[in-house]
């Protein structure tokens, strides 16, 4: 038998050779070349004056980029820029003309390879608004605009403002004024205030101011819908009556479905007679910040047996003496039907409750729209308060809170009977509700404790509960009853100091904003809910629209 002598050194050398061969083969392995990644931003698009800054990540294999700019989400393209750099400033030196001021642009980009088959796909980089033209003009408030006129104000600085011109909203070059220049007299020059009449209702304009031929800035105005004709049928104009009882007297003598036209800045007593007819109380258009106020040390009421189509309050302040005893409505009546009770563009505060109902009252639609509600006591936003030993007869069918702000409210919605629907959309809630109280309390017992067609909460924000002792006791309860009620919650936030102590609402987003309410909003204590946190993702599309950031 032949014997072989094994040399260990030889074996090691062979193994090393095999390993090196395999490694070389791996290094030589060819991978298919792929398309370039879409361009992405190193930082969000932003503007400096009317220059847009685009700072994209640098792609190693990209030899150039195409950046496209639009003002109509690329139905058309304003500019196409070819560049070999990932950072560009879009301004006159780059595109040959200035971008428009205070204008929303969209930007997208494509990266190009040396071989066209590897060019990237198109990347949408987002929206960016150029800044407002440096101006002494003030941005108009709601009370600076009527249906046919505008109040224009500015800061006194530099040369005196001598004239104003009105342009269509599409005249971006301010080239074709719609009217002759409106001169500003000496009094207006000293006050920094002037007025323009003859506008059309529900129309958007640009109004510019000048010092001689020098443009000092411009701002957009949108006129309101056609104002009520004070001489029209069913209109009772009490603007020349300065008596505190003027509203009460007008309501007492008004026909069914009358409109009571009140003067801004005036204070009136609540109507004293029980209502038995449809009525609208609204402020006439006019300039000035202060709303007309309806004031009470008690409440309004409804007559037994009344069949009322609507009760509407528009552009008013409704104020009680204190929130331990006063109400907007406190009705304990029999055989009453009200089709609609609504508050639009109002301020409501210092009441024990907004609406308290007992007896056999049916309210079909209860609406709070574009309104600020603050300092409301234990009867909250709505209470149907039939005694538990009685049949649960008082009811509200449909409840709608939209584009409104609720601050310092002890209780939410309380009912001893079913409702049909609740919609909460585009609303801001802070210090809502008192510790241990409920957002929704349906306590009529089986068969009388549901919202039959469901509750929807959309695009809204909830801060912490209301602790009047300032002891940081913020935990509240979500719901009572509602076992058979569907609750849909979409694009809604609560702050990190929002907390349920029990009776949670399933699916409610507890603390999905990571900071407390004082970090999110500028000054909740003073009803200032503009966003302090510029990084909050819902700042463009959640909460009451009056507080949102604008692109």
Helices and strands as residue ranges (DSSP letters): H 8-27, E 46-48, E 51-55, E 64-70, E 79-83, E 87-90, H 92-95, E 104-112, G 116-118, E 123-129, G 142-144, E 150-153, E 163-168, E 182-183, H 186-191, E 193-196, E 204-211, E 214-222, E 235-237, H 246-253, E 258-262, E 267-269, E 279-283, E 292-296, E 307-314, E 316-320, E 327-344, E 347-369, E 372-380, E 382-384, E 395-402, E 405-409, E 413-415, E 421-425, E 428-432, E 438-442, E 455-458, E 461-462, E 476-480, E 487-490, E 493-494, E 500-502, H 517-520, E 521-523, G 524-526, E 528-531, G 545-547
